[in-house]
Amino acid sequence: MPPEELHGNRKSAAAGPGRADFAPTRSMQVKNGIDVIELIAVMAGAKPAMMVTVEKSFMPSLEAIAGNYGLHCLFEGQEDRSSKGPIIPRNDVRLFMGTDLGELEKLRRDKAKGDNEGVGKSLGYPDCCVQSLLNCIANRNDKESYIREAAERSSSFPLYTNNIFNFSSRLQKRDETQYRELFRKNKNANFIRHLGNMMNMHLISHMPCSYDCKESCRMGRRVLRAVREADGMMAYEIEKTLAHPVLFMGKFRFAVFDGAADRRCITYRSVMPPNSLLERKLLRSIKEGDSIEVENGELRIYRENRHIGGVKEAADILPFGRPGA
Ligand SMILES: [Zn+2]
């Protein structure tokens, strides 16, 4: 069965993007299920379109939002084609929102065809990142190892490209339970008050070819400026989290540190939010320590230079921070 077109919105773009009287707010995420950062990115002209999965019930309010900002929006019904497909619960639809209706229709067609190159281009992803992702798919690498490969290609880790907490390009059907658990674990975290929810913890939504990819950094910087204008507290929370080193052990297993790091070692004062699904025992041990080291497929935890624990498992340190810091 071909994907069902549920609704289209033909709207005069006379107002132009970003001309509405009010800025997007974090409450839009909670009320309408929309990724607010992506909306701000489109309105700021940092990218031409966005594509997210939303609840069907939000469709009317999303059309109203698009109208308010002089944007177009299209929806598409979802089919759950395979266990490898993205998470698309039956009550959800895919939302395409952008500045140009013709381009948006092309994006929807490309997505239905599975034309990843076309989709990446229409969403404004840098060519280098689209090509790199196509290679990754062709090599049948999973998207977790893609993060490790991108890290190996990076000589610096500016906060602008830290997309470790954005799962939109990485979710697979089998992840659904863990994804919900991650949201639940961060529901009462302090940063959520200023952020809406976990979904907004990013500046770019694509997987960069490397974390120092020039085009991706430029996009992230531009989006951060726009978020600052829209909601200073939201920008503050995002910037604060993204500018810290991450220990990456899997899609849902990570830790963020208040400390200094290189690719091999983190020296830290504390573990910061967001919470992940890292095993409780391992997390406790990390919290008791003040530095960790990763080498030869092993993670070692130290306190005052004394080895206090760890695990024999490959782990990656992604030393995100402010550029020039
Ligand atoms: Zn790139």
Residues whose N, C-alpha, C, O or C-beta is under 5 A from the ligand:
A	BS01	ZN	P126 C128 C129 P208 C209 S210 C213
